[in-house]
Amino acid sequence: MIKQILICSDFLMTKESEQKSNLRWTSDLLMRPITKASGCIVKDFCSGFRGKNDIDRAKFFELSGLDFDPYKMHFFFDPKCITNLSLEYLKNSVYSAGELMIGYELSESTRTILDAAGISFIDIWLNPLRFMDDIYFSIRSNNSQINAFLAEFEPNEELFYMHADRLIVQLYKGFRRGNFHPIENSALFVGQTLNDKAIYRNGTMLTVLDFKDQFSELYKNHRHVYYSRHPFVKEGDELILSYIKSQRNASIVNTPTYELLARKEIKTVATISSSVASEAHFFYKNCQFFFEPPIQIQKKCEKRYTTVSHDLFTSYFWSKILTPLIKTEKCAPVSYDSKKDKIRDTLSFYWGYRDIDKLESLKKTISTMRGISHV
């Protein structure tokens, strides 16, 4: 019988300061409903230096003979290099604190290690569909029974198409009408930041330069290829930009992402692993991942993540999905009176949403006029 539940961030890969930043808001939103639904003690779980906090990350990797760098934002490691000594240390650290881990954006490497150690977890990521009325979440457990209960909370897929359809029409009839006119039968390649665990492979950060053959196929099969640079990248990608400019049928575009997705002339959206390609599916695009997205939301994927909205923050949700593990308390369904932008405003996660929402666009304009920075 589970007595304690742990809320964590990626305590093996991610630097402690970043862990704590993510853990703070995750815990504040989840602690109450999980405690009410489970009747268990719910605690935060975080790594630390030399015996501080719940697990010593340096010791974990040293037991596997790995040269650990605690100052990197993400310490990338191959799960195959982790020894049984590290696994035993992990199990002792976790089981002395609790029996179930609820993690925010656990990396594939960390999830693999938890599986190898026989530790049950529920992994929560920000959902890649960012054009909805609020932020959604993607959730998966290594317990198949929990995943079956999660499916009860997934919205009808038609809802995503409805929102995308609205944006397609808004492009030529709405408050902000697009003025970019792409070439018919063109493709879009979506760039990413230069240091992200979503583009890590075998010790390197991937860029389009690692996929020149696949990129060449894009401009062989389309009249033109547009390269959309990630808005946070201001330098360091000079070789990438030079390569794009050297291609006869390719060019760099600065048009907002959702205007590009709404353009019917763009038939294909390709990327290394950006969430934009997942969004593009609902804009009727041919979608190509040159690598692999950090999470899978497609229906046929073996380790698919379930899309969940505000239910995540209710005791009713947790009373349902924890049923395979414990006898939960009976909790009534509940929802916000108004569902728009509740979590988006709470976390200040806007990304390209400001380009498609009238109110957020106005706030962005006013902030710019006043010289206030915005995310």
Disulfide bonds with the S-S distance in Angstrom:
none
